[in-house]
């Protein structure tokens, strides 16, 4: 995140903030109408599989995860 500050004398300073934050949006779409069925907002460091394990997906759902998580026992359950 870059903060832009007015120093009061007409000059503008750019400073890099040390603290960074992120959120992750997990969305389940209803494919018959392409409307969201559910939305979960988590911290950016929360893995997709962590959220996926607590959700119940209807039969025929398409599940996409990123970051190369491999949990073959969970894949078989889905």
N, C-alpha and C positions, 0 to 999 in steps of 0.2 A: 504494500500500500504506500502510495506517495502522497504526502501532505503538502499542500501549497499554502504558504502563509504570507500575509501582507505585513511587512515590518513597520508600517506606520509612516515611513518617510517616502512612500511611493515605490519602493523596491519590493520585489516578490522573491521569496526564498522557497526552494524545494528541499524537503527533508524526507528521508526514508524512515519510516517508523519501524521499530524493532519488533513489536508484537504483530503476529500475523494470525489470521483466523480463517476458517473455511467451514462451509456447510455442504452437505450432500443431500440431494433430493432423490428419493427412491419413489418411482411412480409405477403404478400398475394400470395398464390401459385395457379397457374393454374393446376388443377388436371388432365387435359388431358395429360400434358407433365411434370408435377411437376416442372415447371419453375416459377420463381417469376414474378408476374404481377405488383406488386408495393412493394416498401420498404420505410418505414418512420423511421427516426432516431430521437429520442427525449431524453430528460433528463430522468434519471432513475426513478424520482418521478412521471412522467406523467403516468396516468392510461391508461389501454388498452381501456376502454370504451370512454375516451376523444377522442382518435384517431378514434375509431370505429364509433363514431357518425358523423364524418365528411367524412367518406368514403362511397361510393356507392357500395354495394355488389351485384353481379349478382344473379338472382334467382337460388337456389340450392346450394349456398355457405355454407360452414361449417365455423362457427365462434367460436373460442376458446378464452376465456379470463381467466385471473388468478386473484388471490388475493381476490376472493369471492365477486366481485362487483355484485350487484343486481340492475338492472334497468329494471323492467318488461315491462314498456311502450316502451323502446328502443328495447327489445327483440321482442316484437310484431311487430315493424316496420321492423325489419330485416327479 
